[in-house]
């Protein structure tokens, strides 16, 4: 097998985990990013976009390109794609960069979403409240993540304040979804169009940030599992997506409601590094290199992932445990920054829950 040279736009922890997961497949990585010190330092060559002839040098040094963020410039992706393939394509990017486009697309292919309205003025917002009812979540259509760029409108008297906070950019008003829990479904599709889907994860957030993911999802009906698998397969095929794709879902009495997608490997799939036969990172690289996809099945009955947020915490306590795996991203401590994660695998639920409890300091204190 010839060495495959993989370019990554970005050099954060997702690029780092791609490189760590795929170097054994005779791959080399080149990171295209301004950051000189990054989680990807030492894992490959770095090219800074502002340096002379940077783009030309990047394109000449790779066979295929991918990216780490849904906020990647779609024009850059199209420009590079004229010379070397970029996966996923700019279509997947453009659809996921804009909440209105994304939700309209979901509905057009039979994926349920919250009711929503475009909001460009206070009058639009007032109409949205009348039509959708309260509560409502007002969001920026672009660049919101981890709950940023959002305002909750619980009562009519909140409308003005929400508008004052977010006005000045295009907005979407979404009906509040009464869900019992948040789930995600992650899948990979390779250049040939083969699809492999990971077991769904249940995701606990706090202050808008993912804290814990658990696999499998408890008491998930066969009907909802089928619905999730259909949603992600339809999305992958409609987008002609190549690489990993993630869909975030709300679990409700009337089925699964899609919230948003990410055209990339995802925090709620980090469990797969030790928890699945082939991790989301390796499968992403296999997909874009048109290799056969690896099995997405879980290696053990139960797995969990705990984000390390803000502080590194007691690393030793994790390293001593046979069922636990500490992943540091080479990042310094900073409030609310994701700087690593812990994976746990077990053959029974009690052990998973006991171990999560043991690491409660990571879950509750590190980010606060
Ligand atoms: P987002 O930035 O769209 O991922 O939203 C961040 C979080 O806000 C989600 O993980 C949910 O917990 C919550 N959320 C977002 N949209 C809705 C909605 N329409 N109804 C209820 N909760 C929501």
Boltz pocket constraint, residues with backbone or C-beta under 6 A from the ligand:
constraints:
  - pocket:
      binder: B
      contacts: [[A, 114], [A, 137], [A, 144], [A, 145], [A, 146], [A, 147], [A, 148], [A, 174], [A, 175], [A, 176], [A, 177], [A, 178], [A, 182], [A, 205], [A, 208], [A, 259], [A, 260]]
      max_distance: 6.0
